[in-house]
Amino acid sequence: MTSQTEFRSRSDLRSTKPHLASAAKRAIADARAERVAPFVEQLRSQGHLSATRIARGLNDLKVPTPAGKQWTATQVGRLLRRLAAMKSPAGPQR
C-alpha cells in the first residue's frame, strides 16, 4: 500500500508562507549590498560615476558578485538602486 504523501504535487510541497521566503531573500541581498557599499563609495570618490566604470572598478578590485562572477553595469545599477532604497527614510520601495 502506498502512502498518501507520495502523490503530493510539487506545489503542495512549496512553502505555505512565500512572503517569509521573499523577505529572507531581500535581507540577504541587503546584507550583500552593505558589504559592497564601501567599495562603491571608494570608486565614486575616485571619479567612477557611471555603472560601467563602477563595474570595471569592482572587477579590478577583485570584488566578486554574489554568484562569484564579474560585475556588469546592469548588476551595478541594481546594486545602486538597492543602496539608495536602503538609505531613504521610507525604506525600500517594493
Secondary structure, 3 states (H helix, E strand, C coil): CCCHHHHCCHHHHCCCCHHHHHHHHHHHHHHHHHHHHHHHHHHHHCCCCCHHHHHHHHHHCCCCCCCCCCCCHHHHHHHHHHHHHHHCCCCCCC
